[in-house]
């Protein structure tokens, strides 16, 4: 099994230094890229979760790069090192627009998805758009596969934390205004497995990403994706149920928000469910058990049928 590096402030600084800027409708978006797009092979796009950023993928980035000729990850609008415009929502549709614009800018026509948490919801929207393109005979962009990590795929099984509930309430602006590292990290650590909680160094990393450019003051805006999940349940759950794209779910069983209880619902609703359930792991499998996640991800990809290249042109 491949050894994976842990999160550190030094690694975060290097991650940022090696990043690129992508402008989307006047907003600078932080991007990490490895390799270049190819007509023969699909790229891999990694979509991070709330409230962190693309650096979540750092522990498995090198391992993914060994198997994919082209990797992309970006900090969503409002997150990490990307722009954080004030006084507005950050809709899932906008995050999906950014993903598609970035893929097209890089010349990507086929893409595999790897997503976590709110990134799962963005992936669901991208799957819905993919189905619409296929129905219209539009081959400009095709999703080749989708792997989902812990996330609120089904509003009825999402168990919001106390902090999330407060941020969604009328007290949300006040909670965000008084947020500090000392208040945030104990609550954040609750979603990890009992034996895989963030170290002191990792806690500094998570807070650094959240607090960059006062991002912690906008948590009450970012968290509103939970309301969008409820309003768009039919579209986004339906995208999982009807897609022809190969799906795989990797889930930390001890996640109090979207752990084993969510997996049971997934098995009820998704045809031919393909699941890797990780015992002892919480909400952040890619940082809690990166070697296991990378192995499960690559095993899934090894099972995918070879691409049908279609007729010669």
C-alpha positions in Angstrom: 0.0 0.0 0.0 1.3 3.4 -1.0 2.6 5.6 1.9 0.8 9.0 1.9 2.1 12.3 3.4 0.2 14.0 6.1 -1.0 17.6 6.3 1.5 20.2 7.5 1.9 24.0 7.3 5.0 23.5 5.2 3.2 21.3 2.7 0.3 23.8 2.6 2.7 26.7 1.8 4.2 24.6 -1.0 0.7 23.6 -2.3 -0.2 27.3 -2.5 3.1 28.2 -4.1 2.6 25.6 -6.8 -1.0 26.7 -7.5 -2.4 28.6 -10.4 -5.0 31.3 -10.8 -8.1 30.8 -12.9 -10.4 33.8 -13.4 -14.1 33.0 -13.5 -16.3 35.9 -14.2 -13.9 38.3 -12.6 -13.3 36.1 -9.5 -9.8 34.6 -9.0 -10.0 30.8 -8.3 -7.1 28.9 -6.9 -6.2 25.8 -8.9 -3.8 22.9 -8.6 -2.9 21.0 -11.7 -0.6 18.1 -12.6 0.0 17.0 -16.2 -2.0 18.1 -19.2 -5.3 16.9 -20.8 -5.2 14.2 -23.4 -7.7 13.0 -26.0 -6.9 9.4 -25.2 -7.3 9.5 -21.4 -9.8 11.1 -19.1 -8.6 13.7 -16.6 -9.4 13.5 -12.9 -11.1 16.4 -11.1 -11.1 16.5 -7.3 -13.9 18.4 -5.5 -13.3 19.3 -1.8 -15.7 19.6 1.1 -16.9 22.2 3.6 -15.4 24.2 5.1 -11.9 23.3 3.9 -10.3 23.4 0.5 -8.4 21.5 -2.3 -5.5 20.9 0.1 -7.6 18.1 1.6 -6.4 16.0 -1.4 -2.7 16.5 -0.7 -2.2 13.2 1.1 -3.3 11.2 -2.0 -2.3 13.7 -4.7 1.0 12.1 -5.5 -0.6 8.7 -5.6 -3.3 9.9 -7.9 -0.7 11.5 -10.1 1.0 8.1 -10.6 -2.2 6.8 -12.2 -3.6 9.8 -14.0 -1.9 11.9 -16.6 -3.9 14.9 -15.8 -5.2 16.0 -12.3 -7.2 19.1 -11.4 -8.4 20.5 -8.1 -9.6 23.9 -7.2 -10.7 25.9 -4.1 -14.4 26.6 -4.6 -15.6 30.2 -4.6 -15.6 31.2 -0.9 -13.1 28.6 0.2 -9.3 28.3 0.7 -7.2 30.6 -1.5 -10.0 31.5 -3.9 -12.0 34.7 -3.9 -14.5 35.2 -1.1 -17.0 37.9 -2.1 -19.0 39.2 0.8 -22.7 39.4 1.4 -23.9 36.6 -1.0 -24.6 33.0 -1.2 -22.2 30.6 -2.9 -24.7 28.4 -4.9 -23.9 24.8 -6.0 -24.7 25.8 -9.5 -22.0 28.4 -9.5 -19.4 25.9 -8.2 -20.4 23.5 -10.9 -20.1 26.4 -13.5 -16.6 27.0 -12.3 -15.7 23.3 -12.6 -17.0 23.1 -16.1 -15.4 26.3 -17.1 -12.0 25.1 -15.8 -12.3 21.8 -17.6 -13.2 23.5 -20.9 -10.4 26.0 -20.4 -7.9 23.1 -20.0 -9.3 21.3 -23.0 -10.8 18.4 -21.0 -13.5 16.4 -22.9 -13.7 13.3 -20.6 -13.3 13.6 -16.8 -13.4 11.3 -13.8 -14.7 12.9 -10.6 -13.5 12.4 -7.0 -15.6 14.3 -4.5 -16.1 14.9 -0.8 -18.8 16.5 1.3 -20.2 19.6 -0.5 -18.0 18.5 -3.4 -20.4 15.5 -3.6 -23.3 17.9 -4.1 -21.4 19.7 -6.9 -20.7 16.2 -8.4 -24.4 15.4 -8.3 -25.1 18.6 -10.2 -22.4 17.8 -12.7 -24.0 14.3 -13.2 -27.4 15.9 -13.8 -25.8 18.2 -16.4 -23.9 15.2 -17.9 -27.2 13.3 -18.3 -28.8 16.3 -20.1 -25.8 16.6 -22.5 -25.9 12.9 -23.3 -29.7 13.1 -24.0 -29.0 16.0 -26.4 -26.2 14.3 -28.1 -23.7 16.8 -26.9 -20.2 15.3 -26.5 -18.4 18.4 -25.6 -17.8 17.2 -22.0 -18.4 13.7 -20.6 -18.1 12.3 -17.1 -16.3 9.0 -17.2 -16.8 7.9 -13.5 -17.6 9.4 -10.1 -16.2 8.4 -6.7 -17.9 10.0 -3.7 -16.6 10.3 -0.1 -18.6 11.2 3.0 -21.3 13.7 2.2 -25.0 14.6 2.6 -26.1 12.8 -0.6 -29.7 12.5 0.9 -31.1 15.3 2.9 -33.2 12.9 5.0 -30.0 11.2 6.3 -27.9 14.3 6.8 -27.3 14.8 10.6 -26.1 18.3 10.9 -23.7 19.1 13.7 -24.7 21.6 16.4 -22.3 24.2 14.8 -23.9 23.7 11.4 -27.4 24.1 12.8 -26.3 27.4 14.5 -24.8 28.7 11.3 -28.0 28.0 9.4 -30.1 29.7 12.1 -30.9 33.4 12.6 -27.8 33.4 14.9 -25.6 32.4 11.9 -24.1 35.8 11.3 -23.2 36.2 15.0 -21.7 32.7 15.2 -19.5 33.5 12.2 -18.6 36.9 13.6 -17.2 35.5 16.8 -15.6 32.4 15.3 -12.1 31.7 16.5 -9.7 28.8 16.2 -10.4 27.9 19.8 -14.1 27.8 19.2 -13.9 26.1 15.8 -11.5 23.2 16.2 -13.1 21.3 19.1 -16.4 21.2 17.2 -14.7 20.3 13.9 -12.7 17.5 15.5 -16.0 15.8 16.5 -16.6 14.6 12.9 -13.4 12.6 12.8 -13.0 9.0 14.0 -12.0 8.6 17.7 -8.5 7.4 16.8 -8.0 9.6 13.7 -8.6 13.1 15.0 -6.5 16.0 13.7 -3.1 16.5 15.3 -2.1 19.9 16.5 -0.3 20.6 13.2 -3.3 19.4 11.1 -5.6 21.6 13.2 -3.4 24.6 12.3 -3.7 23.6 8.7 -7.5 23.3 8.7 -7.8 26.7 10.5 -5.3 28.4 8.2 -7.4 27.4 5.2 -10.7 28.5 6.8 -9.4 31.8 8.1 -7.5 32.9 5.0 -8.9 36.2 3.8 -11.4 36.0 6.7 -13.2 33.0 5.3 -14.4 32.0 8.8 -16.6 35.2 8.8 -18.5 33.9 5.8 -19.4 30.4 7.2 -23.1 31.4 7.5 -23.1 32.0 3.7 -21.2 28.9 2.8 -23.3 26.6 4.9 -26.4 27.4 2.9 -25.7 24.5 0.5 -27.5 22.4 3.0 -30.7 24.2 2.2 -30.0 23.8 -1.5 -29.8 20.0 -1.0 -33.3 20.0 0.4 -34.7 22.2 -2.4 -33.0 20.2 -5.1 -33.4 16.7 -3.7 -35.2 15.3 -6.7 -32.7 16.6 -9.2 -29.6 15.6 -7.2 -30.7 12.2 -5.8 -32.2 11.5 -9.2 -28.9 12.2 -10.8 -27.3 9.3 -8.8 -30.2 7.0 -9.4 -30.4 7.4 -13.2 -26.8 8.1 -14.3 -25.1 5.7 -16.6 -21.8 6.8 -15.1 -20.0 4.2 -12.9 -20.3 5.2 -9.3 -18.4 4.2 -6.1 -18.9 5.4 -2.6 -16.0 5.4 0.0 -17.4 6.3 3.4 -16.0 6.6 6.9 -18.4 4.6 9.0 -18.0 6.6 12.2 -18.9 10.0 10.7 -21.7 11.4 12.8 -23.0 13.5 9.9 -22.9 11.1 6.9 -21.5 7.8 8.1 -22.8 4.2 8.1 -26.4 5.5 8.4 -26.1 7.3 5.1 -24.5 4.3 3.5 -27.6 2.2 4.4 -29.8 4.8 2.6 -27.4 4.8 -0.4 -27.8 1.0 -0.7 -31.6 1.4 -0.6 -31.8 4.1 -3.3 -28.9 3.6 -5.7 -29.1 0.7 -8.2 -26.2 -1.8 -7.9 -24.5 0.1 -5.1 -20.7 -0.2 -5.0 -19.4 0.8 -1.6 -16.2 0.8 0.4 -17.2 1.3 4.1 -14.2 2.2 6.3 -14.4 1.1 9.9 -13.0 3.4 12.6 -12.9 6.4 10.2 -15.0 9.6 10.3 -15.9 12.4 7.9 -12.5 13.0 6.3 -11.4 9.6 5.0 -8.8 11.2 2.6 -6.9 12.7 5.6 -7.8 10.1 8.3 -6.9 7.1 6.2 -5.3 8.3 2.9 -3.7 5.0 2.1 -6.9 3.1 2.4 -8.9 5.7 0.4 -6.3 5.7 -2.4 -6.3 1.9 -2.5 -10.1 1.8 -2.7 -10.2 4.5 -5.4 -7.6 2.8 -7.6 -9.2 -0.6 -7.2 -12.5 0.8 -8.4 -10.8 2.4 -11.4 -9.1 -0.9 -12.2 -12.5 -2.5 -12.5 -13.8 0.0 -15.0 -14.4 -1.4 -18.5 -12.0 -0.1 -21.1 -13.2 2.9 -23.0 -15.0 2.3 -26.3 -13.2 4.7 -28.6 -16.2 4.8 -31.0 -15.9 5.1 -34.8 -12.8 6.6 -36.4 -13.0 10.2 -37.5 
